[in-house]
Amino acid sequence: MSHPVARLNGRFASLLLVLVLACIVSACASSGGAASGGDGETADADGGSTTFISRAQLEEYAGRSALDTIRQFNRRWLRADRGSGGATYARVVIDGGGYRYDLSVLEQLSTRDVEFMRYLDLNDATRKYGIGFNGGVIEVTSRLR
């Protein structure tokens, strides 16, 4: 017959092991695991990025507007955040400039003039640019800079 304290320690050890494993699984799931890039970019099914459009990808859309390219590449960049203040769309920052444009500026911008584009979600946009970017930010780096 085992001592009651020994049985209690065994149950405690089992419970502790389950809690530790649950924490590890939770941490892996929230960090994005293997599908996450080290710089906040997430990988899509083809191994590309869902938050970054490279020069090589832009060349596939030569002669089209940056807005058309985003529509083809990842429409989620263009979706509205429907908070309490109504629909809020992503803002556009070109070459890190201080002025924030609305999405219509992308209609006038040719992919030939763009080096790359990156999407920042609400959290990343707030961290980098401050408050007021509920729809995120589309950063455009031009070839002309």
Secondary structure as UniProt FT lines:
FT   HELIX           4..31
FT   HELIX           33..35
FT   TURN            38..39
FT   STRAND          42..43
FT   TURN            45..46
FT   STRAND          52..53
FT   HELIX           55..59
FT   TURN            60..63
FT   HELIX           66..73
FT   HELIX           75..78
FT   STRAND          81..83
FT   TURN            84..85
FT   STRAND          86..88
FT   STRAND          91..94
FT   TURN            95..96
FT   STRAND          100..101
FT   HELIX           104..107
FT   HELIX           111..113
FT   STRAND          114..120
FT   HELIX           122..129
FT   TURN            134..135
FT   STRAND          137..142
FT   TURN            143..144
//
